[in-house]
Amino acid sequence: MKNITRISKSEQGGGDLLISLVEYAAKHEKSPVSARSMAQRGGFKTARKIGRDWVIEESEPWPDRRVKSGKYIGFRRKSS
């Protein structure tokens, strides 16, 4: 099993704890592959790559990009 390293951002001037992306995905019950691809696309605000490993702030929420406004309700119906 891979050794999970926690890095404190206080050394870098920040305030929150950085965890590996694999640990972050497990915490949010998501696939590590999904989390990594989202990080590569820039989907997280605090994710960064250190060497070959991705790290992210522990407190960052998983982004929810679903449309909740109801804008697309009934868009498949033909207009008569």
N, C-alpha and C positions, 0 to 999 in steps of 0.2 A: 504494500500500500504506500502511496506517496505521502511523504511527510508534509503536513500542513503547517505553514508558517504564518504567524500573525505579525504584521508590521505596524508599529505605532507611527502615526503621522506627526507626532510631536517632534520627532527628529527632523522632519522636513518642514515644520512650521504649521502644520494643520492640526486638527483636533480630533478627528475620528479614526477608527481602527480600520486598517486595510486587511481584507481576507482574500483568499484565492477565489477565483471564479467558480471552481468546482464546488467549494464549500458554500458559496453564495447560492448556487443552483440547488444544492441539496436542501438548504435552509428554506427556499421558496418552492420546493417540490417540483422543480423544472429539470429538464435535461441539460447536462453540461454542454452538449453540442449546441443547443438552442441559445444558451447564455453566451457561449463563445462567438457564435455568428452574430448575435445582437451587439456584442461588444465591438466586433470588427466593423460593423456597419455604423457605429457611433450611436447606438441606441441607449447607452447609459451615460450619465453626466460625469461620473467619477471613475469609470473604468480606465485603466491604463496598463500598458504592457511593460513589464520589467524583465528584460532579457527575453526568455521564451515563454514566460508565465504571465497570465492576466491576473490583475488584482483589482478589487473594487471596495469602496467603503461599505462597511457592514450595515449602516443605517439606510442605504439607498433602497427605495421601494422598487418592486418589479413594475415596469411601465405597463399600463393598461391602455392600449390604443384603440379600443373598440368604440364605434360610433354609438353614443347613448342618447343623442338628441331626438331620435325618431325621424330624422331627415329622409331616410330611405324606405320608410314604411309604405308599402303598396306600389313600389316603383316598377314591379313586373306586370301589373295589371294594364291592360290596353285601355287607352282613353277612348271613350265613345262619343 
